Amino acid sequence: MVSGLIASQHVSLSKIADNQSGKIHSLSQVKKNERWLANGLIDTETFFTPLIIKILHGITLQEKELIFVIDGSVVGRGCQTLMLSVLWKKKAIPVVWKTIQAPKGHFPESDHLLLLKLLEGILKPLPNVRCVMLGDGEYDGSQWIQQLQNIGFEYILRTAKDTLLTNQDQEVFQPKKLDVGDNSCLYIPDCQLSSQIKAHFVLWHERTFKDPVCLLTNQEIGQMVIGYYRKRFKIETLFKDFKSEGFNLHKSKMTDPERLNRLIIVCALAYLWLIGMGLTIFTKKSWKKRVYKIQKDTLNLFTIGKKLYKYLIKNNLRIPDVFKVFKLIKVSV
């Protein structure tokens, strides 16, 4: 299914089947793919987690830190997926996710905590490195923040402008009533968020912003907080690659969350494979001249991977073992 998805760039099971190798008739292949997606024994722990652990280990050796982002997006028909991703080479790499039947709205905090628990299990065999969690306004719940603190994560989480906070002078305030003045950053340390939770508060504003961005964090330097939070938007690129720029996941007609979870396994493996393909371009000067020159200004490994794959197929050239590059190639992008 992964090879069929890469070739078709569409989650339609008929289009995947048409591009899968073998002598099986397309209709039979569709039925086979349907059985795979319906199989309750297929899970991320077996088919995806072992690979992502190896990739995370490679990132820790290069970067000495792991930056995670949590966000959700609509998938299939009437479903949403909550995903935790790790940032690497200007891309978000999917790590764990959960799909629920809900056309729109926020995920319950219990789902945030579930993904964090799964992430803890994945990180256990890895070297102990700095971990940072980034999240939008939905992810500022007290239990979520408390658990991030308990497991030693740094965090930068957006919060609402009407959130009630108490400063060190025991004054209660709301971010919407603060004025950042001529500065781009206002930093207020040790604010009481609840009876048990304390966090630093950062009000960030730039000329291009309609309204200031309100952040909760346990980092000590305001400008460093802003630098990290800018990276949060990479996960929007991930969902874009899964949807309109890559596999058209938003066009899937599936309504069952479990089947969509398994379809995302296929999407995630195909996504990683194409990023790996994008990285292999640095091993062949001839490939780089023909494909990479189009992307000089904005390096997008996923897009380069797609272009290189098409180039190799068109010219009947050997497809490299792309997953080796995650640990063999150091690319500054």
N, C-alpha and C positions, 0 to 999 in steps of 0.2 A: 504493500500500500504506500509506503514511503516513496519508492521510486516512481509509482504512478502519480502521486501527488506532485512530486518535483517536476515531472514531465508535463502534467496537465495544468498545474498551478490553479487547481480548483478542487474544492472538497466534494463536489458532486461525485457520488460513487460510480456512476456510469462513465464519467470522464476519467476518473482514476483507473477504472477497469480497462478502458480503451488504451491506456498507456502502460499497463503492467505487462511485463515480459511473460512468456510461456505460451502454451498451445491451448489454454483453456478459453472457451468461448466467452465473449464479454458478459453476456447475461449470467453465465455460471460464475464468472469472476465477481460480479456484483453481489450475487447471493453469498458467495464465500466471504466477501468483505463485510456484508451485513451480519453474518454469523460471528465474525471476529468482534465487531462492535457490540454485539449483544452478549458476548461471553463474559459472565461475571468474574471469571478467573483472570481476566486481563486487567492489570492495574499499573499505576505509575511506579510502584515500589519494585516491580519486576522488570518492566520494559523501559523505564526512563531514569529512575533514581541512580542505578549504578553508573550510568554515563555521566550524569550531572555531578556526581561526587568526584569523578576523575577530573572533570573540567574545573570545578571549584578548587580542587587541590592545585591544579596548574595555575589558576589565577592567584592563589595565595602565594605561590612561589615567586610570581612576577610583581604583584602589586602590594603585598604585605597588608592588605585590607580587603574587606568585602563590603560593597555598598548594595543594599537591597532596597527594592521599591515595591510597595503594595498598591494595587489598583484593581478596578473591576471594569468589565465591558460586556455589552450585549452580544450574545452568540446564538446561532440557531434561531428557532422560533419560540419566543416567550421565555428565554433563559438568559442568565448572566453568569459570567465566570469571574471569580476572584482569584487573582494571581500574584504570587511573590516571585520577583525576578531579581537577578544579580546584574549589575552594570559592568560591562567590560568592552573595551575598544569602541566606545561611543554607541554601544548597542545594549539592549536589555535582553538577558538570557533567561528563559523561563526555568523556574526551579520546582515550585509546587503550585497547585491550583485546585479549586473546587467550583463546580458548576451547580447552580440551583435553578429551580423553575420559578422565575419572577421576571416579568417583562421589563421592569425598571425599578429604581429605588436603591436604598442602601442595604448592604449586607449586615446581619446582626453581628455584634461584637464577638459572639461565640465562634463565628466562622473565622474572624481575624485570629483569634487565639488558637484555633485548630491548625491553621496554616503555620503559625509560629511554632507550635509543638512539633509539627512535621519537619520544619526547618531545623529545629534543634537536633532531631535525630539524624538528619543528613550531615550536620556539621560535626557531630561527635568524633568521627574518625579523622577529621582534618586537623592540621596544626592550629594552635590557638593564635588567632589574629584579631585585629581590630574589626568590629562589625558595626555598620551604620545602617539604620532603617529610615527610609524616607516615605512620607505618606501625605495624601491630600486631606481635605477637611473632614472626611468621613472617618478618619483613623486617629482620632484624638481622645478616645474613650479612656476612662481612668484605669480599668482593668488591663487594657492593652498597654498603656504606658507603664503600669506597675510591673507587668510581666517582662517588658523590654528591659526595665531597670534590674529586675531580678536575675536575668540571664546575662547581664553585663553589656548590653547593646547601647551604643549611642543612638540618638534619634533626633530627627527634625520632622515635625508633623505640623501641618497647617491646621489652624483652628478658626472658629467663626469669630466675626468681629464683635458679636454680642456675648462672647464667653465671659463669665464672671471670674476675675482673678483677684488675689489679695497680695499686695506687695509687702516688703520687709517692714514697712511702717504700719502694717495692718490696715491699709487703705484699700477698699474694694474699688476696682475699676473695670471698665470694658474697653477693649482695643479700639472700638469705633470712636471713642471720645478722646483718643490720644492724637497728638500732632507730632509728626516726625520732624517738622521744621525744615531747615536747609540740609539736614543730613539724610542719607539714604537708608540709615539703619538706626533704630532706637533699641537699646538692649536693657532689659530690666531683669536682674537676677533673682533667683529664689522666690518665685511667685507660688502662692498656695492655690492649687487647682481643685483640690478636695481635702477632706480631713486627713487623708493619708498621702496624697501626691503633691510633690513640689516639682516645679520645672522653671527654667529660665524662659523669658518671653522676648521675642524679637519682632519688631515692626519694621517691615522692609518696604521701601517705596522708591520707584524710579519714574522718570518723566513719561515713559510709555505705559505706565500702569494707570488704569482707571481708578482703582482703589488700592491702598496698601495691603501687603500680604502679611497675615498674622501667623507667627510660628511659635511652637513650643519645642523646647530642646533641653538636653542636658550637656550640650557643648558650651564651653566657656567664652568663646570669641565670636562676636556677632557676625563679622565679615566671613569667617570660616563657615558659619551656619548657612549664610546666603550662598556661598560657593558650592556647598553640598546640595542645597535644595534645588539649585538650577538643574542638577542632573536628573531630577525626578521626571522630567518630561520625556526622558528616553523611553519609558514604558508605553507612552502613547504611540511612539514609533513602532514598538513591538506589535501592538494591536493593529496598527495600520498595515504592517507587513503580513500579519496573519489574515487580514481582511483584504482591503482594496488593492494593496501593492504586492500581495503574494498569493494567498490561498483562497481568498473569497469566503472565509469562514462565516461572515455575516449572511451569506446567501444559502447556507445549509438549511434544509427543511426539517431537520431533526428537532424534536420537542422533548426527548428524554435526556435528563441531565447526565445520567451515567454513560449513555452512548456518546454524548458530546464530550465528556471527560476523556473517553478513549479516542475519539477523533482528534482531540487536542494533543494526545500522545503522538499521533502520526504527524500532526502539524509541527509540534515541537522538535521531533527528530529531523523532519525535512528542513526546518528553519536552521537548526544547528549544522546540518550537512551543508547547506548553502553558504552559511557564514564561514565554515571551514573551507569550502570551495573558494570563497572570496579571499581567504588568507593564502591559499596555495599560489595565487597569482604572483606573490613575492618570491616564489622559488623559480620562476621561469621568466626571463627577460622578454622572450618573444610573446608570451601571453600578456605581460604587462603592457607592452607597446600596443597590442591590438585591442585590449579591453579596458585597461585601467586608465588610459589617457582621457577617456570620456569623463572620468570621475575625479579629475585633478583637484577641483575646488572643494567638493564635499565627498569625503570617503564614506561610502555606505557598503559595508562588506556583504550585506544581503543582496543588494542590487548587483554588485560586481560578481558575486557568486552565480546569480541567475544568468548574467551575460556570458560568463566564462563557460558555464555548463552548456549553454546553447552553442557557443563557439566550438567546443570540443565535440559535441554531438554532430554538428553540421559538417565538421571536417574529419569525422571518423577517427578522432584521437582518443588515446587511452584516458579513462577517468582515474585520477589519482586517489590514493587512500587519504581522504580529507581529514579524518579525525586525528591523524598524527600531528597536524599542524598546530593543534591547540596547545601542545606541550613543546613542540620543536621550534616554532617560529616566534620571535619577539618583534612585534610590529609597533612602531610609535605612530599613533594616529590621534 
